[in-house]
Amino acid sequence: MGGQFAFLVTQITFKPQPLNPSVRLDQQTAIITGSNVGIGLETARQLASHGVSRIILGVRDINKGNAAKDDLKKSNPNCDFQVWELHQDSHDSIIAFAEKAKSLERLDVVLLNAAVKQLKWTASPCGHEENVQVNHLGTALLSLLLLPLLKSTSEQTGKPGRLTITTSEVHFWTPFKEKAAPNILERMDQKDSFGDDMERYNTSKLLVVLWFRELASKVDAKEVIINAPNPGFVASQFHRHHSSAGFKLLTKLLAWTPTQGAYFLTDAAVTKQAESHGAYIQEQKITPPSKFVLSTEGKQVQKKLWDETIALFKKEAPTANIDSTLL
């Protein structure tokens, strides 16, 4: 799996399946980031339809988040939807979001779905390249800060919490030129490393895979099940930077709907159990990630990326108190 031909075959032939109608998630609380549009919005709708009592919509734009909330309430009036501001290009915003989450009585499910796809070099307010900041660093920091809350709820309920991080098949497709750099993250902050078209986005999704696998190795699946589904190619605003007629035609012919894309996330966060801990999930089944990820070099880079990321957070976000999150 993972080649571009296999991608085309999957998009044409695979039919994603929704949660079993009998699944009930009553009394549970979920956080979903990137949830005002696309698969994040539809994931919220699907979880609410299965009885989740409270869903926190982590969004950049409060007005758009409130519009999403109004839409969701039409079909799920009994769910408590809350709109919380979250900017994954800001360490301070992420820390504030996680601090607010401490006020929740329980936290059962976290779906980290927020992402960007910048095709041209863009620096984030933190000074890091935008794809790396939002897709890797922002996701990594939030995953660490919400982990203790998931563990705490697990102690109360006797069931493992769920941390599901959206990734992509494109992690197979990157040359990852920066992997041999003395410091990978510092190299990716240098403009001449950016590459062409989707290369940096693809690499950022590889970083996500490396991160969640290392995180899962440090967490007991009895406390929190951590996995990462690939929702495939979905027609949504996420691809707005692609304006060519060819891409629009490809979208029309191959892309799944946001509802179908959300099936992958709800499957990973609800149906998949301890066997999926640390697993990449494609076509709604546990699937090996790229050969690089599984290689000796990949495993070494995975640990190196972890160390660099933790060191960066300690330097740039000291108030996050990272050392306490994995205790």
C-alpha positions as a Markdown table, in Angstrom:
| # | Residue | x | y | z |
|---|---|---|---|---|
| 1 | Met | 0.0 | 0.0 | 0.0 |
| 2 | Gly | 1.0 | 3.6 | -0.3 |
| 3 | Gly | 1.9 | 4.0 | -3.9 |
| 4 | Gln | 0.0 | 6.4 | -6.1 |
| 5 | Phe | -1.5 | 3.6 | -8.2 |
| 6 | Ala | -2.8 | 2.0 | -5.0 |
| 7 | Phe | -4.2 | 5.3 | -4.0 |
| 8 | Leu | -6.2 | 5.6 | -7.2 |
| 9 | Val | -7.5 | 2.0 | -6.8 |
| 10 | Thr | -8.6 | 2.7 | -3.2 |
| 11 | Gln | -10.4 | 5.9 | -4.1 |
| 12 | Ile | -12.3 | 4.1 | -6.9 |
| 13 | Thr | -13.1 | 0.8 | -5.2 |
| 14 | Phe | -13.2 | 1.2 | -1.5 |
| 15 | Lys | -16.5 | 2.0 | 0.2 |
| 16 | Pro | -16.0 | 3.5 | 3.7 |
| 17 | Gln | -18.5 | 2.2 | 6.3 |
| 18 | Pro | -20.2 | 4.2 | 9.1 |
| 19 | Leu | -20.3 | 3.1 | 12.7 |
| 20 | Asn | -22.7 | 0.3 | 13.5 |
| 21 | Pro | -26.1 | 2.0 | 14.4 |
| 22 | Ser | -26.1 | 0.1 | 17.7 |
| 23 | Val | -23.0 | 1.9 | 19.0 |
| 24 | Arg | -23.8 | 4.2 | 21.9 |
| 25 | Leu | -21.4 | 6.8 | 23.4 |
| 26 | Asp | -23.8 | 8.3 | 25.9 |
| 27 | Gln | -22.3 | 10.6 | 28.6 |
| 28 | Gln | -19.0 | 10.9 | 26.8 |
| 29 | Thr | -17.1 | 14.1 | 26.0 |
| 30 | Ala | -15.1 | 14.6 | 22.9 |
| 31 | Ile | -12.7 | 17.2 | 21.5 |
| 32 | Ile | -12.4 | 17.6 | 17.8 |
| 33 | Thr | -10.0 | 20.1 | 16.2 |
| 34 | Gly | -10.5 | 21.5 | 12.7 |
| 35 | Ser | -14.2 | 20.9 | 13.2 |
| 36 | Asn | -16.0 | 23.8 | 11.6 |
| 37 | Val | -15.9 | 22.3 | 8.1 |
| 38 | Gly | -15.2 | 19.1 | 6.2 |
| 39 | Ile | -14.5 | 15.8 | 7.8 |
| 40 | Gly | -14.0 | 17.4 | 11.3 |
| 41 | Leu | -17.6 | 18.8 | 11.1 |
| 42 | Glu | -19.0 | 15.5 | 9.9 |
| 43 | Thr | -17.1 | 13.6 | 12.6 |
| 44 | Ala | -18.8 | 15.8 | 15.2 |
| 45 | Arg | -22.1 | 15.1 | 13.6 |
| 46 | Gln | -21.6 | 11.4 | 13.6 |
| 47 | Leu | -20.4 | 11.2 | 17.2 |
| 48 | Ala | -23.3 | 13.2 | 18.3 |
| 49 | Ser | -25.7 | 10.9 | 16.5 |
| 50 | His | -24.3 | 8.0 | 18.6 |
| 51 | Gly | -25.0 | 9.8 | 21.9 |
| 52 | Val | -21.9 | 11.7 | 22.8 |
| 53 | Ser | -23.1 | 14.2 | 25.3 |
| 54 | Arg | -20.6 | 17.0 | 24.9 |
| 55 | Ile | -18.4 | 17.9 | 21.9 |
| 56 | Ile | -15.8 | 20.7 | 22.0 |
| 57 | Leu | -15.3 | 22.2 | 18.5 |
| 58 | Gly | -11.7 | 23.4 | 18.4 |
| 59 | Val | -11.6 | 26.1 | 15.7 |
| 60 | Arg | -9.6 | 29.1 | 14.5 |
| 61 | Asp | -12.6 | 31.3 | 13.6 |
| 62 | Ile | -15.2 | 31.6 | 16.4 |
| 63 | Asn | -17.9 | 32.9 | 14.0 |
| 64 | Lys | -17.4 | 30.0 | 11.7 |
| 65 | Gly | -17.4 | 27.7 | 14.6 |
| 66 | Asn | -20.7 | 29.0 | 15.9 |
| 67 | Ala | -22.2 | 28.6 | 12.4 |
| 68 | Ala | -21.0 | 24.9 | 12.5 |
| 69 | Lys | -22.5 | 24.6 | 16.0 |
| 70 | Asp | -25.9 | 25.9 | 14.7 |
| 71 | Asp | -25.8 | 23.4 | 11.8 |
| 72 | Leu | -25.0 | 20.5 | 14.1 |
| 73 | Lys | -27.7 | 21.4 | 16.6 |
| 74 | Lys | -30.3 | 21.0 | 13.9 |
| 75 | Ser | -29.8 | 17.2 | 13.7 |
| 76 | Asn | -28.5 | 16.7 | 17.3 |
| 77 | Pro | -30.3 | 19.1 | 19.6 |
| 78 | Asn | -29.5 | 17.1 | 22.8 |
| 79 | Cys | -25.7 | 17.3 | 22.4 |
| 80 | Asp | -23.9 | 20.1 | 24.1 |
| 81 | Phe | -21.7 | 21.6 | 21.4 |
| 82 | Gln | -19.1 | 24.1 | 22.6 |
| 83 | Val | -17.0 | 26.3 | 20.4 |
| 84 | Trp | -13.5 | 26.9 | 21.6 |
| 85 | Glu | -10.8 | 29.0 | 19.9 |
| 86 | Leu | -7.7 | 27.2 | 18.9 |
| 87 | His | -4.8 | 28.4 | 16.8 |
| 88 | Gln | -2.3 | 25.6 | 16.2 |
| 89 | Asp | 0.2 | 28.0 | 14.9 |
| 90 | Ser | 0.5 | 29.5 | 18.4 |
| 91 | His | 2.0 | 27.7 | 21.4 |
| 92 | Asp | 0.1 | 30.1 | 23.7 |
| 93 | Ser | -3.2 | 29.3 | 22.1 |
| 94 | Ile | -2.7 | 25.6 | 22.4 |
| 95 | Ile | -1.7 | 25.9 | 26.0 |
| 96 | Ala | -4.7 | 28.1 | 26.8 |
| 97 | Phe | -7.0 | 25.6 | 25.0 |
| 98 | Ala | -5.6 | 22.7 | 27.0 |
| 99 | Glu | -5.9 | 24.7 | 30.3 |
| 100 | Lys | -9.5 | 25.3 | 29.5 |
| 101 | Ala | -10.0 | 21.6 | 28.9 |
| 102 | Lys | -9.1 | 20.9 | 32.5 |
| 103 | Ser | -12.5 | 22.4 | 33.4 |
| 104 | Leu | -14.2 | 19.4 | 31.7 |
| 105 | Glu | -15.7 | 16.8 | 34.1 |
| 106 | Arg | -14.4 | 14.1 | 31.8 |
| 107 | Leu | -12.7 | 13.7 | 28.4 |
| 108 | Asp | -13.2 | 10.4 | 26.6 |
| 109 | Val | -12.2 | 11.1 | 23.0 |
| 110 | Val | -9.8 | 13.5 | 21.3 |
| 111 | Leu | -9.7 | 13.7 | 17.6 |
| 112 | Leu | -6.8 | 15.9 | 16.4 |
| 113 | Asn | -7.8 | 16.7 | 12.9 |
| 114 | Ala | -6.7 | 20.4 | 12.4 |
| 115 | Ala | -4.2 | 20.8 | 9.6 |
| 116 | Val | -3.0 | 23.1 | 6.8 |
| 117 | Lys | -1.6 | 22.5 | 3.4 |
| 118 | Gln | 0.6 | 25.4 | 2.3 |
| 119 | Leu | 2.1 | 25.0 | -1.1 |
| 120 | Lys | 4.3 | 28.0 | -0.7 |
| 121 | Trp | 6.7 | 28.9 | 2.0 |
| 122 | Thr | 4.8 | 30.6 | 4.9 |
| 123 | Ala | 6.2 | 31.3 | 8.4 |
| 124 | Ser | 3.9 | 30.8 | 11.4 |
| 125 | Pro | 3.7 | 33.4 | 14.2 |
| 126 | Cys | 6.0 | 31.0 | 16.1 |
| 127 | Gly | 8.6 | 31.4 | 13.4 |
| 128 | His | 8.4 | 27.9 | 12.1 |
| 129 | Glu | 7.3 | 26.8 | 8.6 |
| 130 | Glu | 3.5 | 26.7 | 8.7 |
| 131 | Asn | 3.0 | 23.1 | 7.6 |
| 132 | Val | 5.4 | 21.9 | 10.2 |
| 133 | Gln | 4.1 | 24.2 | 12.9 |
| 134 | Val | 0.4 | 23.3 | 12.5 |
| 135 | Asn | 0.5 | 19.7 | 11.4 |
| 136 | His | 3.4 | 18.5 | 13.5 |
| 137 | Leu | 4.3 | 20.8 | 16.3 |
| 138 | Gly | 0.8 | 22.0 | 17.1 |
| 139 | Thr | -0.6 | 18.5 | 17.0 |
| 140 | Ala | 2.2 | 17.2 | 19.1 |
| 141 | Leu | 1.9 | 19.8 | 21.8 |
| 142 | Leu | -1.9 | 19.4 | 22.1 |
| 143 | Ser | -1.6 | 15.6 | 22.2 |
| 144 | Leu | 0.8 | 15.9 | 25.1 |
| 145 | Leu | -1.3 | 18.4 | 27.0 |
| 146 | Leu | -4.6 | 16.5 | 26.6 |
| 147 | Leu | -3.1 | 13.1 | 27.4 |
| 148 | Pro | -3.4 | 13.5 | 31.3 |
| 149 | Leu | -7.1 | 14.4 | 31.0 |
| 150 | Leu | -7.7 | 11.3 | 28.9 |
| 151 | Lys | -5.9 | 9.2 | 31.5 |
| 152 | Ser | -7.8 | 10.7 | 34.3 |
| 153 | Thr | -11.1 | 9.9 | 32.7 |
| 154 | Ser | -9.9 | 6.4 | 32.0 |
| 155 | Glu | -9.3 | 5.9 | 35.7 |
| 156 | Gln | -12.9 | 7.0 | 36.4 |
| 157 | Thr | -14.5 | 4.9 | 33.8 |
| 158 | Gly | -12.3 | 1.8 | 33.7 |
| 159 | Lys | -12.1 | 2.2 | 29.9 |
| 160 | Pro | -9.2 | 3.5 | 27.8 |
| 161 | Gly | -9.4 | 7.0 | 26.5 |
| 162 | Arg | -9.1 | 7.6 | 22.8 |
| 163 | Leu | -6.6 | 9.8 | 21.0 |
| 164 | Thr | -6.9 | 9.7 | 17.2 |
| 165 | Ile | -4.7 | 11.8 | 15.0 |
| 166 | Thr | -5.6 | 12.3 | 11.3 |
| 167 | Thr | -2.8 | 11.5 | 9.0 |
| 168 | Ser | -2.4 | 10.8 | 5.3 |
| 169 | Glu | -1.2 | 8.3 | 2.7 |
| 170 | Val | 1.0 | 11.1 | 1.4 |
| 171 | His | 3.5 | 10.2 | 4.1 |
| 172 | Phe | 4.6 | 7.4 | 1.8 |
| 173 | Trp | 5.4 | 9.9 | -1.0 |
| 174 | Thr | 7.9 | 12.3 | 0.5 |
| 175 | Pro | 11.7 | 12.1 | -0.1 |
| 176 | Phe | 12.2 | 13.6 | 3.4 |
| 177 | Lys | 15.4 | 15.2 | 2.4 |
| 178 | Glu | 15.8 | 16.7 | 5.9 |
| 179 | Lys | 16.0 | 13.4 | 7.7 |
| 180 | Ala | 19.9 | 13.5 | 7.8 |
| 181 | Ala | 20.2 | 17.0 | 9.0 |
| 182 | Pro | 21.9 | 17.6 | 12.4 |
| 183 | Asn | 18.6 | 19.1 | 13.6 |
| 184 | Ile | 15.6 | 18.1 | 11.4 |
| 185 | Leu | 13.2 | 20.9 | 12.7 |
| 186 | Glu | 15.8 | 23.6 | 12.4 |
| 187 | Arg | 16.5 | 22.5 | 8.8 |
| 188 | Met | 12.8 | 22.6 | 8.0 |
| 189 | Asp | 12.7 | 26.2 | 9.2 |
| 190 | Gln | 15.2 | 27.2 | 6.5 |
| 191 | Lys | 13.4 | 28.5 | 3.4 |
| 192 | Asp | 15.7 | 26.7 | 0.9 |
| 193 | Ser | 14.5 | 23.3 | 2.3 |
| 194 | Phe | 10.9 | 23.8 | 1.3 |
| 195 | Gly | 10.8 | 21.9 | -2.0 |
| 196 | Asp | 8.2 | 21.9 | -4.7 |
| 197 | Asp | 4.4 | 21.8 | -4.6 |
| 198 | Met | 3.2 | 19.3 | -1.9 |
| 199 | Glu | 6.5 | 18.0 | -0.8 |
| 200 | Arg | 6.5 | 19.9 | 2.5 |
| 201 | Tyr | 2.9 | 19.0 | 3.3 |
| 202 | Asn | 3.7 | 15.3 | 2.6 |
| 203 | Thr | 6.7 | 15.5 | 4.9 |
| 204 | Ser | 4.7 | 17.1 | 7.6 |
| 205 | Lys | 2.3 | 14.2 | 7.5 |
| 206 | Leu | 5.3 | 11.8 | 7.9 |
| 207 | Leu | 6.3 | 13.7 | 11.0 |
| 208 | Val | 2.8 | 13.1 | 12.3 |
| 209 | Val | 3.2 | 9.4 | 11.8 |
| 210 | Leu | 6.6 | 9.3 | 13.5 |
| 211 | Trp | 5.3 | 11.4 | 16.4 |
| 212 | Phe | 2.2 | 9.4 | 17.2 |
| 213 | Arg | 4.1 | 6.1 | 17.0 |
| 214 | Glu | 6.7 | 7.3 | 19.5 |
| 215 | Leu | 4.0 | 8.8 | 21.7 |
| 216 | Ala | 2.1 | 5.5 | 21.7 |
| 217 | Ser | 5.2 | 3.6 | 22.7 |
| 218 | Lys | 5.3 | 5.7 | 25.9 |
| 219 | Val | 1.6 | 5.2 | 26.8 |
| 220 | Asp | -0.2 | 2.1 | 28.0 |
| 221 | Ala | -3.1 | 1.1 | 25.7 |
| 222 | Lys | -5.1 | 0.3 | 28.9 |
| 223 | Glu | -5.1 | 4.0 | 29.7 |
| 224 | Val | -5.3 | 5.6 | 26.2 |
| 225 | Ile | -5.5 | 4.0 | 22.8 |
| 226 | Ile | -3.6 | 6.2 | 20.3 |
| 227 | Asn | -4.0 | 5.6 | 16.5 |
| 228 | Ala | -3.9 | 7.5 | 13.3 |
| 229 | Pro | -6.3 | 7.0 | 10.4 |
| 230 | Asn | -5.9 | 8.1 | 6.8 |
| 231 | Pro | -9.2 | 9.5 | 5.6 |
| 232 | Gly | -8.1 | 9.4 | 2.0 |
| 233 | Phe | -8.9 | 12.1 | -0.6 |
| 234 | Val | -11.9 | 14.1 | 0.5 |
| 235 | Ala | -13.7 | 16.9 | -1.3 |
| 236 | Ser | -13.4 | 19.9 | 1.1 |
| 237 | Gln | -12.1 | 23.4 | 1.5 |
| 238 | Phe | -8.8 | 21.9 | 2.7 |
| 239 | His | -7.7 | 21.7 | -0.9 |
| 240 | Arg | -8.6 | 25.3 | -1.7 |
| 241 | His | -5.0 | 26.1 | -2.8 |
| 242 | His | -5.4 | 23.7 | -5.7 |
| 243 | Ser | -7.2 | 25.7 | -8.4 |
| 244 | Ser | -6.2 | 23.9 | -11.6 |
| 245 | Ala | -8.9 | 22.4 | -13.8 |
| 246 | Gly | -7.1 | 19.1 | -13.6 |
| 247 | Phe | -7.3 | 19.0 | -9.8 |
| 248 | Lys | -11.0 | 20.0 | -9.9 |
| 249 | Leu | -11.7 | 17.1 | -12.3 |
| 250 | Leu | -9.7 | 14.7 | -10.1 |
| 251 | Thr | -11.8 | 15.8 | -7.2 |
| 252 | Lys | -15.0 | 15.3 | -9.0 |
| 253 | Leu | -14.0 | 11.8 | -10.2 |
| 254 | Leu | -12.2 | 10.4 | -7.1 |
| 255 | Ala | -12.9 | 12.3 | -3.9 |
| 256 | Trp | -15.0 | 11.0 | -1.1 |
| 257 | Thr | -17.6 | 13.2 | 0.5 |
| 258 | Pro | -16.8 | 14.7 | 4.0 |
| 259 | Thr | -19.3 | 12.3 | 5.4 |
| 260 | Gln | -17.5 | 9.4 | 4.0 |
| 261 | Gly | -14.1 | 10.8 | 5.1 |
| 262 | Ala | -15.4 | 11.2 | 8.6 |
| 263 | Tyr | -16.3 | 7.4 | 8.7 |
| 264 | Phe | -12.5 | 6.8 | 8.9 |
| 265 | Leu | -12.1 | 9.0 | 11.9 |
| 266 | Thr | -15.1 | 7.6 | 13.8 |
| 267 | Asp | -14.0 | 4.1 | 13.0 |
| 268 | Ala | -10.5 | 4.7 | 14.4 |
| 269 | Ala | -11.7 | 6.6 | 17.5 |
| 270 | Val | -14.6 | 4.2 | 18.4 |
| 271 | Thr | -14.5 | 0.8 | 16.7 |
| 272 | Lys | -10.8 | 0.1 | 16.7 |
| 273 | Gln | -9.6 | -1.2 | 20.1 |
| 274 | Ala | -6.2 | -1.9 | 21.8 |
| 275 | Glu | -4.9 | -3.8 | 18.8 |
| 276 | Ser | -4.8 | -0.4 | 17.0 |
| 277 | His | -2.6 | 1.3 | 19.6 |
| 278 | Gly | 0.3 | 2.9 | 17.7 |
| 279 | Ala | -1.2 | 1.8 | 14.4 |
| 280 | Tyr | -1.7 | 3.5 | 11.1 |
| 281 | Ile | -5.2 | 2.8 | 9.8 |
| 282 | Gln | -6.0 | 2.8 | 6.1 |
| 283 | Glu | -9.2 | 1.6 | 4.4 |
| 284 | Gln | -10.6 | 1.1 | 8.0 |
| 285 | Lys | -8.0 | -1.6 | 8.8 |
| 286 | Ile | -4.6 | -1.6 | 10.5 |
| 287 | Thr | -2.0 | -1.3 | 7.8 |
| 288 | Pro | 1.8 | -1.0 | 7.8 |
| 289 | Pro | 3.0 | 2.6 | 7.4 |
| 290 | Ser | 5.7 | 3.5 | 4.9 |
| 291 | Lys | 8.8 | 1.3 | 4.5 |
| 292 | Phe | 10.9 | 4.3 | 5.8 |
| 293 | Val | 8.9 | 4.4 | 9.0 |
| 294 | Leu | 9.4 | 0.7 | 9.7 |
| 295 | Ser | 13.1 | 0.8 | 8.7 |
| 296 | Thr | 16.0 | 0.9 | 11.2 |
| 297 | Glu | 16.7 | 4.4 | 9.9 |
| 298 | Gly | 13.1 | 5.4 | 10.3 |
| 299 | Lys | 13.0 | 4.2 | 13.9 |
| 300 | Gln | 16.1 | 6.2 | 14.7 |
| 301 | Val | 14.7 | 9.3 | 13.1 |
| 302 | Gln | 11.5 | 8.8 | 15.0 |
| 303 | Lys | 13.3 | 9.0 | 18.3 |
| 304 | Lys | 15.4 | 11.9 | 17.1 |
| 305 | Leu | 12.3 | 13.8 | 16.1 |
| 306 | Trp | 10.8 | 13.1 | 19.5 |
| 307 | Asp | 13.8 | 14.5 | 21.3 |
| 308 | Glu | 14.0 | 17.6 | 19.1 |
| 309 | Thr | 10.3 | 18.3 | 19.5 |
| 310 | Ile | 10.4 | 17.9 | 23.3 |
| 311 | Ala | 13.4 | 20.2 | 23.5 |
| 312 | Leu | 11.7 | 22.8 | 21.3 |
| 313 | Phe | 8.6 | 22.8 | 23.6 |
| 314 | Lys | 10.8 | 23.1 | 26.7 |
| 315 | Lys | 12.5 | 26.1 | 25.1 |
| 316 | Glu | 9.6 | 27.9 | 23.4 |
| 317 | Ala | 6.6 | 26.8 | 25.6 |
| 318 | Pro | 8.0 | 26.4 | 29.1 |
| 319 | Thr | 4.6 | 27.1 | 30.7 |
| 320 | Ala | 3.3 | 23.9 | 29.1 |
| 321 | Asn | 5.3 | 21.9 | 31.7 |
| 322 | Ile | 5.9 | 19.1 | 29.2 |
| 323 | Asp | 7.7 | 16.8 | 31.7 |
| 324 | Ser | 4.5 | 16.2 | 33.7 |
| 325 | Thr | 2.4 | 15.1 | 30.8 |
| 326 | Leu | 3.8 | 11.6 | 30.4 |
| 327 | Leu | 3.9 | 10.7 | 34.1 |
